[in-house]
Amino acid sequence: MREAKKITEQQNTKSLKEDTETCNYYAITAAAATTSFANSYINAPSIGFNGIQLLSLYNIPSIKPILLSNNKMAKKVKIAIIIAYTYPKLKDDLYNYWTSPSNFGPNSTPPNVMVYTMPGATVNSGWSSESCLDLQIICTINPNADICVVEAKSNSVKDLLAAVNYAENVIRADVLSMSWGGNDSASFSSYSSSFSNQNICYCAASGDTNYVSWPAVSSNCIAVGGTTLLWTPTNVSPTSRTEFTWPSAGCGYSKSVLKPAYQNAVNTNSNYRCIPDLSLVSNPTSGVHIVYNGKWDCIGGTSAAAPIFAAMLSIANQQRFNSGKSPLTTVYPKSQVPSNSVQKCLYNPNLYNSMFTDVVIGTCVGTDGNTQKKFSAVKNFDPATGLGSPNCAAMCNNLFNL
């Protein structure tokens, strides 16, 4: 297994560098990945989950823009993937992934993807597989969306947030997927305004290093944590799944972000924000199949979970656009809560059982302020996996009804 990639920012500089040991740095984390498990004779992966399996196991519907009563097509939802550096083979790998017999077959056509490369971006092999993971997962979950990749100049906070700004104001995306993050610190508070557009859903990976991560910890982001996913089919339920904790996921209580109102009922042990909000497949041992540099890999980390959930939210948005409704938002103001608030729906106890599979098995080490602590998965919300893992169709219907 390849070590989860860390990028770090020292307190007194804007530059980022690698550091894998100390929390005195603010680690920006990308995916953990296994080496390729492909059978070279049939060019197919042998473990993990392919795209079709993910669609079934998480009950993900296919929603396309429809013709409205005024004879105009409904707005098409737009997703932006924010990633560091550029990868010239990104679309080639997507084509090989999509048309493989292990996924949608040689007669299928992958979604059209727009790639925006920020000036000065260079190739970085450590981030290239992350780009492939994010894009291939987003395309799998919602191929009916307008899908954009914004390649930041580098992995510095400044450059990544410049890419976020581009996605917000130039591309005008409805959903942002961010599979990177840094260890929670008050020094990041000055960047909070980067996640404040009330027409956008922000999704961020909770991290792979057992620390609370930024920007996931922002109250305006959905923090997506990690599970270990097992396919447990029965005669009655062939798409039954079992999930328990992934022990490497970032989780716990912030030391810098106060508890948002939407967590008041579930976060009773702290005055600070708790992450993740929810969790999805992340364990690289039974992760997701992708193609990177022409070869199959089995990839994990919360970098796999975040784009899955971002694409789920894009499906919910498309349902709303098909009825002329406003876009969803994860921006949660301290005053009047908007009617289209994602958190308002997800944390509604009356809707919980219909939307989530509760994760009640396992433990995960995270942080509580400056202290590391072991958290157990228990009934309903917990710091190890948040609310649990979503049933996409049911969640989208509830978000539609906001």
PyMOL commands that set and color helices and strands:
alter all, ss='L'
color gray80, all
select helices_A, chain A and resi 51-57+90-99+125-141+157-171+186-195+261-263+284-286+302-321+342-346+352-355+392-400
alter helices_A, ss='H'
color red, helices_A
select strands_A, chain A and resi 6-9+16-17+26-29+32-33+78-84+113-117+146-152+175-178+182-183+201-205+213-214+221-231+241-245+252-258+272-275+278-281+288-292+295-300+356-357+363-368+371-376+389-390
alter strands_A, ss='S'
color yellow, strands_A
deselect
rebuild
show_as cartoon
